[in-house]
Amino acid sequence: MSWVGLRDARGGVFSPVGLGQASRGPFDLNAVMPCGTLMLEFASDPRGGVQTLIDYGSSHPWAAGLRVTLDQNGLLTLFHWQGAQERHFTLETGLVCVTLSVVVTYTWDAPMRRGVLAVQCPDQNLMLFSELSAPLPLSMRDAMRVMADKCHCRTSSNAAFVALADEVVPIGVMPTLGADVLIPTSEGDVAVSKIRAGQMVVTATGKLAQVRWVGAATLPARGRFAPLTMRAPYHGLCKDVTVAYDQQLRIRGPEVEYLFHTEQISLRVGDLRDGVAVRRAPVALTQEYWQIVLDQPEPIAIANMEIEAMDISALRIDPAIKAHSVLASLPSELVPKETPNVWPILQPYETHSLQKLRVA
């Protein structure tokens, strides 16, 4: 995939040759992007009525616009028009309460006359999507304005970022490990980017688990996809590790049993961010992440810390997601059938309570 635009509170950038790539000269503003993805992350707050997430409109050189809204009843609406052509897509999300983080993904494949509108709420383990018929492609002019023109396009103050790719980006759970994170295998530690399907991984409990899938995704380095550095020696680490917000850790100990009445729990690295032990990595436009799927729900010991492999629970809830996800190439017969992680995943406020108790 190639990300060509990124916009946040600090401003926007658009580069048709790819973010961070050297310009190859002028481009045709009247050309269209036959395939693409518009992704945005925002905090939902239905208390104020309708949230306008993206509001783009122009009359020159012809009428065009794109508007994305979420109303107080949880209805996500995307309205796109070009001249006399209009498309109106909706998705019932059920988001009727304040939610810290929502990721909306809109993809289009104009030659195949299909697309997807998806909503993901990681903190609520919610993943919804709708397949679309005949979505309109963005023109290069409209793409540039949506990304970098504050006069023609306004975005919600609750938006962490808006990003644009010139390819169809998968939806759902994404990889979360930096490429150089070392995975313990039966043949020694191997960087996750060098792992291959079929290899045997040594789990945190000493068992051997087979890698069913390994893959990567390059994502906008903003919001939940901004890289975080977990610094040694905090959290028992023996070396620094780069991960995304939603990488899950397996935690156990007397504090866990006291607070949650269970022997172990999972939590998200992003909820541990304090600017010291866990802090933002150097700012970049995009970040490549890797992840693996194991044949059994076992944690892996990374630099003396237990992490979870990719969480595929959303595929169990709705198997139709698989065809649009990063796991599309994984044969259905290789999707792990064993019961997934049964340990609770903490909400942000629960993680904060645990941290306070552990440092008390």
MOWOTA-V984024 format. One record per pair of residues at least 6 apart in sequence whose ideal C-beta (glycine too) atoms are under 8 Angstrom apart, sorted by the first residue. I is the first residue (numbers start at 1). GAP is how many residues later the second one is. Records with the same first field share a line. If there is no record, write none. Layout:
I: GAP / GAP
//
This chain:
1: 36 / 164 / 165 / 166 / 167 / 168 / 216 / 217
2: 16 / 163 / 164 / 165
3: 15 / 16 / 160 / 161 / 162 / 215 / 216 / 217 / 282 / 283
4: 10 / 11 / 12 / 13 / 14 / 15 / 139 / 143 / 160 / 161 / 162
5: 7 / 8 / 9 / 10 / 14 / 138 / 139 / 141 / 142 / 143 / 157 / 158 / 159
6: 6 / 7 / 13 / 141 / 155 / 156 / 157 / 158 / 214 / 216 / 279 / 280
7: 6 / 139 / 140 / 141 / 148 / 154 / 155 / 156
8: 151 / 152 / 153 / 154 / 214
11: 137
12: 135 / 136 / 137 / 138 / 150
13: 6 / 134 / 135 / 272
14: 129 / 130 / 133 / 134 / 150
15: 6 / 8
16: 11 / 124 / 127 / 150
17: 6 / 7
19: 266 / 267
20: 264 / 265 / 266
27: 113
28: 112
29: 110 / 111 / 112 / 115
30: 109 / 110 / 111
31: 108 / 109
32: 78 / 105 / 106 / 107 / 108
33: 104 / 105 / 106 / 107 / 110 / 133
34: 75 / 76 / 77 / 103
35: 72 / 73 / 74 / 75 / 76 / 102 / 131 / 132 / 133
36: 71 / 72 / 101 / 102 / 107 / 128 / 129 / 130 / 131 / 132
37: 68 / 69 / 70 / 71 / 127 / 128 / 130 / 131 / 132
38: 16 / 28 / 67 / 68 / 69 / 100 / 108 / 124 / 125 / 126
39: 64 / 65 / 66 / 67 / 123 / 124 / 125 / 126 / 130 / 181
40: 13 / 14 / 28 / 63 / 64 / 115 / 119 / 121 / 122 / 123
41: 60 / 61 / 62 / 63 / 118 / 119 / 120 / 181 / 182 / 183 / 184
42: 9 / 11 / 59 / 60 / 62 / 114 / 116 / 117 / 118
43: 55 / 56 / 57 / 58 / 59 / 115 / 117
44: 7 / 26 / 51 / 54 / 55 / 58 / 114
45: 6 / 53 / 113
46: 24 / 25 / 26 / 27 / 28 / 49 / 50 / 51 / 52
47: 25 / 51
49: 22 / 23
50: 19 / 20 / 21 / 22
51: 18 / 19 / 20 / 105 / 107
52: 15 / 16 / 17 / 102 / 104
53: 15 / 16 / 17 / 51 / 102 / 103 / 105 / 106
54: 12 / 13 / 14 / 92 / 99 / 100 / 101 / 102 / 108
55: 12 / 98 / 99 / 100
56: 8 / 9 / 10 / 11 / 86 / 89 / 90 / 96 / 97 / 98
57: 7 / 8 / 10 / 95
58: 6 / 7 / 84 / 87 / 94
62: 20 / 21
63: 18 / 19 / 20
64: 17 / 18 / 19 / 75 / 77 / 78
65: 14 / 15 / 16
66: 12 / 13 / 14 / 15 / 72 / 76 / 80
67: 10 / 11 / 12 / 13
68: 8 / 9 / 10 / 11 / 36 / 38
69: 7 / 8
70: 6 / 7 / 23 / 25 / 32
71: 6
72: 24
73: 23
74: 18 / 19 / 20 / 21 / 22
75: 15 / 16 / 17 / 18
76: 14 / 15 / 16 / 17 / 19 / 28 / 41 / 43
77: 11 / 12 / 13
78: 9 / 10 / 11 / 12 / 28 / 39
79: 7 / 8 / 9 / 10
80: 6 / 7 / 55 / 56
81: 6 / 55
82: 54 / 57 / 60
85: 51
87: 45 / 47 / 48 / 49
89: 17 / 28 / 41 / 43 / 46
90: 40
91: 26 / 27 / 28 / 37 / 38 / 39
92: 36
93: 9 / 26 / 33 / 35
94: 32 / 34
95: 7 / 24 / 26
99: 22 / 24 / 25
100: 23 / 248
101: 20 / 21 / 22 / 59 / 122 / 123
102: 17 / 18 / 19
103: 16 / 17 / 18 / 19 / 120 / 121
104: 13 / 14 / 15
105: 11 / 12 / 13 / 14 / 15 / 64 / 66
106: 9 / 10 / 11 / 12 / 29
107: 8 / 9 / 61 / 62 / 64
108: 6 / 7 / 24 / 27 / 28 / 29 / 30 / 60
109: 6 / 26 / 59
110: 25 / 26 / 27
113: 20 / 21
114: 17 / 18 / 19 / 20 / 21
115: 16 / 17 / 18 / 20
116: 13 / 14 / 15 / 16 / 52 / 55 / 208
117: 12 / 13 / 15
118: 9 / 10 / 11 / 12 / 53 / 54 / 206
119: 7 / 8 / 9 / 10
120: 6 / 7 / 8 / 51 / 52
121: 6
122: 102 / 124 / 146
123: 224 / 225
125: 188 / 189 / 220
127: 44 / 45 / 46 / 187 / 190 / 191 / 194
129: 42 / 192 / 195
138: 8 / 26
143: 21
145: 7 / 8
146: 6 / 7 / 16 / 18
147: 6 / 15 / 17
155: 7
160: 62 / 63 / 64
161: 59 / 61 / 62
163: 57 / 59
169: 48
170: 47 / 154 / 155 / 156 / 158
171: 150 / 153 / 154
172: 142 / 143 / 149 / 152 / 153 / 154
173: 73 / 137 / 138 / 139 / 141 / 152 / 153
174: 43 / 45 / 51 / 70 / 72 / 115 / 117 / 152
175: 40 / 41 / 42 / 69 / 114 / 115 / 116 / 135 / 151
176: 67 / 68 / 69 / 70 / 71 / 113 / 115 / 134
177: 15 / 65 / 66 / 67 / 70 / 112 / 113 / 114 / 130
178: 14 / 49 / 63 / 64 / 65 / 111 / 112
179: 12 / 13 / 14 / 37 / 109 / 110 / 111
180: 11 / 12 / 13 / 62
181: 10 / 11 / 60 / 61 / 62 / 109 / 121
182: 7 / 8 / 9 / 10 / 120 / 121
183: 6 / 7 / 8 / 9 / 12 / 18 / 109 / 117 / 119
184: 17 / 18 / 116 / 117 / 118
185: 10 / 14 / 15 / 16 / 17
186: 13 / 14 / 15 / 16 / 22
187: 12
190: 9
192: 22 / 98 / 99 / 100
193: 23 / 97
195: 6 / 16 / 19 / 95 / 97
196: 15 / 18
197: 14 / 15 / 16 / 17
198: 12 / 13
199: 11 / 12
200: 8 / 9 / 10 / 11
201: 7 / 8 / 9 / 10 / 91 / 93 / 99
202: 6 / 98 / 99
203: 6 / 91 / 93 / 95 / 96 / 97 / 98
204: 46 / 94 / 95 / 96 / 97 / 102
205: 93 / 94
207: 89 / 91
209: 85 / 86 / 87 / 89
210: 84 / 85
211: 81 / 82 / 83 / 84
212: 81 / 82 / 83 / 118 / 122 / 123 / 124
213: 79 / 80 / 97 / 114 / 116 / 117 / 121
214: 76 / 77 / 78 / 79
215: 75 / 76 / 111 / 112 / 114
216: 72 / 73 / 74 / 75
217: 71 / 72 / 109
218: 68 / 69 / 70 / 71
219: 6 / 25 / 67 / 68 / 69 / 70
220: 65 / 66 / 67
221: 6 / 62 / 63 / 64 / 65 / 66
223: 22
224: 20 / 21 / 22 / 46
225: 19 / 20 / 62 / 64
226: 18 / 19 / 54 / 55 / 61
227: 15 / 16 / 17 / 53 / 54 / 57 / 60
228: 14 / 15 / 16 / 17 / 41 / 42 / 45 / 50 / 51 / 52 / 53
229: 11 / 12 / 13 / 49 / 50 / 51 / 52
230: 7 / 10 / 11 / 12 / 13 / 39 / 42 / 47 / 48 / 75
231: 6 / 9 / 45 / 46 / 47 / 48
232: 6 / 7 / 8 / 71
234: 42 / 43 / 44
235: 14 / 37 / 42 / 43 / 70
236: 68 / 69
237: 66 / 67 / 68
238: 65 / 66
239: 64
241: 61 / 62 / 64
242: 39
243: 26 / 64
244: 25 / 26 / 43 / 45
245: 23 / 24 / 25 / 28
246: 22 / 23 / 24
247: 21 / 22 / 60 / 61
248: 18 / 19 / 20 / 21 / 59 / 60 / 63 / 97
249: 17 / 18 / 19 / 20 / 23 / 56 / 57 / 58 / 59
250: 14 / 15 / 16 / 49 / 56 / 57 / 58 / 93
251: 13 / 14 / 15 / 16 / 55 / 103
252: 11 / 12 / 13
253: 105
255: 99 / 102 / 103
256: 6 / 7 / 8 / 9 / 98
257: 6
258: 99
259: 91 / 94 / 95 / 98
260: 84 / 86 / 90
262: 81 / 82
264: 79
265: 78 / 79 / 80 / 81
266: 42 / 75 / 77 / 78 / 79 / 80
267: 78 / 79 / 83 / 84 / 87
268: 77 / 78 / 80 / 83
269: 9
270: 8
271: 75 / 77 / 80 / 81
272: 6 / 79 / 83
273: 6 / 7
274: 81
281: 6
291: 18 / 19
292: 17 / 18
293: 16 / 17 / 19 / 34 / 37 / 43
294: 6 / 15 / 42
295: 41 / 43
296: 40 / 42
297: 12 / 39 / 41 / 42 / 43 / 44
298: 11
299: 7 / 8 / 9 / 10
300: 6 / 7 / 8 / 9
301: 6
308: 33
311: 29 / 30
312: 15 / 23 / 24 / 28
313: 27 / 28
314: 7
315: 6 / 7 / 10 / 12 / 20
316: 24
322: 6 / 8 / 10 / 13
327: 8
346: 8
//
